């Protein structure tokens, strides 16, 4: 152990100082798994919720002072039991049914004064998560913001998607662009106003998605170049101001391919040049400092192509940082 300077008082590191920020109180968190892999071509993300649980999520959140209830997994039929449907929106109907179930559970969770933490599964499930949060606060005459942290913008529609994979469409649904079945959960859209929607860390956007971003009116899109030039702190501070302006708070949706594949290899659609390990933690720590996060989902952990569960373990670390874990 390093010596203190002469006359200096030793730093006493208590369990509290290691965990929640000063004055913060623990939340009641409900963890829900969504083993959905119908939204993409690469199989395996249906095992993501189990991998994250095996990495110790509940125990580590409880060590931070939170009360954690694991609500188990929502039932999702495997692709072999489903009709693929139209090629420009594969498995859209079973994905919509799953998202409707997710939305109902999120609504129920918030009504019970619990914070939903949703484990994916592919990113199409976020159409359900955000719809549930938005519906809960709409009933209170309030609106919500959205922080979308992803290598991709996920704002394709069936008309613009080059693959027909629905995990590239959930933000389009939430913005009111489609596909219509996902867009109209609870019978209304858009679920989030464009001025309260922020993309962070994108670096792989289809040409048609650029036009869809403009159509939706999303003004706050921070690419990896913005993070490189301005730093993660400046980007996150601006993003949270935007998502929080006139809202009850914001939902945070984290696709693990947002992080560079050097640190998160177990994802279905890796893209080089993502957030570093420390940048990702800093972003989560800033979220915790602001204290206005309403709900959280983390998706696209694929144990089949991971290395010794590294990506799931990082997912757990990031969740803990978002819920108040500090270095000191």
N, C-alpha and C positions, 0 to 999 in steps of 0.2 A: 504494500500500500504506500502511495506517495506521501511524503512528509508535508505537513502544513507549514506555511511560513511562520517565522517566529512571532508569537503573540496572537496569531490568528485562531479564531474559534473553529473547532472541527465542524464539518457539515454533517448533520444528523439526517440520514436518509430513512424516513419512516415508510411503512407500507403505503400510507395514504399519499405521500409525496411522489411515490413511484406510479401511482395509478390515476385517480380522478383529479382534475384540476381543482385548485383551492376553492372551496365553497360549493362544489358540484355535489349533487346527490345522485344516487344510483337510480337507474331506470328499471322498469319492469319490461323485459324483452320477451317477445314470443318468436321463436325460430320456426320457420316453415320451409320444408324442402319441396322443390318442384322438379322431379326427375324427368324433365322434358327434353327430348333430343330430336323432335320432329321438324324443327325449324332449320336444320342445316344438314348438309350431306355427310359430314364426318361424324360417325357415331362415337358415343362414349361419355358425353356430357351428362347423360342421365345418372351417371355414377358420381357426379360432382358433389351433391349434398352429402353423400356418405363419406367421401374423401375429406370434406371440410369438418364434418363431425369427428372423424377419426383423428384429425389434427388437433382436437381438444378445444373446440370453440366454446362449449358451454362452461367448462371449468375455468377457462381463461377469462371469460366475461364475468363470471361470478367472483373471481379473484379481484376484479376491479370494483366490486361493490354493487354490481347489478343483480337483480333477481331475474332468473332465466327459466322460461318454460319452453320445452321443445314440443311443438305441436305435431311432430312427425312429418310425413310426406303426403302431399296430395296425390291421389291416384291418377296415373297417366298410362294409357295403353301403349304398348310398343308399336313401332312402325309396321311390323309384320301383321298386326291385327287391324290395320287402318287402311282406308282407301286414300290413295295419294291425291286424288282430285285433280284440279287443273294444274298444268305444268308451270304456269306463271305464278302460282301461289300454292306450293305443295303442302298437303296436309292442313290446309287452312281451317277446315271445319273442326277437326279434333284439337288443333291449337287454340281456336276460339273457345271451345268448350273448357279446355284447361284454364285459359286466362279468365274466363267467367268465374270458375271456381276459385282461382287465386284472388280475384277482386273481392268476392264475397267473404273470403277468410280474412283478407286485409281489413275490410270494413268492420268485420266482427272484432278483430284484434284491437283496432283503434277505439271502438266503442267500449271495450273493456279496459281502457286507459293503459294499453300496452303498446310498445314500440315494435312494429313488424320488422323482422330481419329475414329476408327471403333468400334461399340458397338455390342457385340453378345448377344444371339446366341451361338451355340456350336462351339467348337474349329476347326471344319473342315473348317470354313470360312477363317481361316488364310492362307490356301493354295491359296485363291484368293487375300487376302491383300498383302502377300509377293510377289506373282507373279506380281502384278501391280507395286509395288515399284521396283522390280528387272528389269522389262521390261523398266520402265522409265529411269533408270540409264544405262541399257545396251545400249540404243540408244545414250547415251552420252559416250559410251566406258568406263563405270565405273561399278564397282560391289558394292554390299551391304553386310553388315553383319546382323546377326540375333541373338537376345537375346530371348531365349525361357524360360519363367518363369512358371513352371507348376509342380504339384505333379507327373505327368506322362511324359513319353518321347514322346508319340504320334508318334512313329516310327514303328508301325505295318504296315503290308501289308495285302491284302486279303488272302494271303497264310499263314500268321502267326497269324492273329487276332483270339483270342478265342471267341470274341463276334460278329464280323462282323460289329461293329459300326465304321463308318468312322471318327468320331471325334478322334479316336485313330490312325489315319493314315496321318494327314496333313504334319507332319514333314518328313515322309517317302516320300511323293510326292515331297516336296521341295528339298529333298536330291537326287532325281532321282531314288528312289527305287520303286515307284509306290504308289497307283494304276495309271495306265497309263493315264487315262483321266484327272486326277488332275495333274499328273506329267508334262504333255505336254501342259499346257496352254501357249499360244503364240508360241507354236511349238518348244520349247527348254527346256532343263533341264541339270543339276540341276540349280535351281534358285539361290542358295547360295552355295558358296564353303565351304567344310567341315572345313577348317582352320579358317573360319570366323563365324562359328556357335557355339553357346554356350548354354548349358542347365544349368539352375540355380534352385536349390531347389527341384530337383526330389527326390522321395522317394518310388515310387511304379512302378516298371519296370518289365514287363513280361520277362520271360526267353528268348523268341525269340527276344524281342526288344534289349536285351543286345547284341545279335549277330548282329542285324541290325545296332546298333550304331557302332560296329566295322566295318561292311561292308561299311558303309557310310564314315568312316574315321574321325568321330567327336572326336577330342582329348580333348576338354574342356567340361567336364561334372561335374558340382558341385552339389553333393548331399547335403541333409540336414546335414549329418555328417560333410562335409567340412565347412558348415556355422557354425555348433556348435563348431568345433575345431578352426577355423581360424577367424571367425567373418564375418559379412556381408560386411563390408568395403573392406577387403582384397579380398574377392571373387568377388565383383562387379568391383573393380579396374582392376583385371586381366581379367574379362569377357569383359569389355569395351575395353581394349587394344587389345584383340583377335578379337572382332567383328569389331574394327575400323582399323585394320592393312591393309593398302592398299585399303581401301574402301571409298566410298563417305560418309559413315555414316552407321547407322544400324536401322533396324526395331525392335521394342520391342513388344512381344506378351505375354500378361499376362492372364493366366487362374486363376480365383479367387480361385480355389482349391489349388493353390500354397500356400495360406495363411492357417494357422491352422483353422479348423472348429469352434474353440471357438470364433474366431473373424469374420469368414466368413461362417456362417451356411447355407446360401442359395445357395449351389452348388450341381450339380448332382452327383458328384463322390468324396465325401469328404474323406480325408486321414489324420488321426491324425499325429501330429508332424511336422506341417508346419511352415512357417515363422510367427513370431509374428507380432502384429500390428506395433510396432516400427521398427522391422527389415524390414518390407515391405515398410514403409515410408522412411527409410534410403536408401533403394535400389533406390527408385524413386528420392529422393533428389540427390543422386550421379549421376543418369542419367541426371538430370537437370544441375548439375554442369559441366558435360563434354560437353554438348551442341551439340552433334552430332547425336541426334535422328532424324530420317527422317520421321517416321510414327509410329503409336501406335494402337494396338487393345487390347481390354479387353473383356473377354468372360466368358461364363458359369455362369452368374448370373441367378438364378432361383427363382423368387418371390414366386412361389407356395409353396416352402419349407423354405422360409426365415422367419426371425423374425422381423416384423415391418420395413421391407426394410433396415435392417442393412447392408446387403452385398452390396446392390446397393449404399448406402451412403458411405461405405468404398471405393467402386470402384471410386466414384467421388473424394473422398479425395486423393486417390492414383494418379489419373489422374492429379489433381491439383499439387501435389508434383512433378510429372514428368515434369510438365510445369512451374516449378519455384517457387511454394509457399514455403516459409520458416517460421520457428518458430519465427525468429527475423531478 
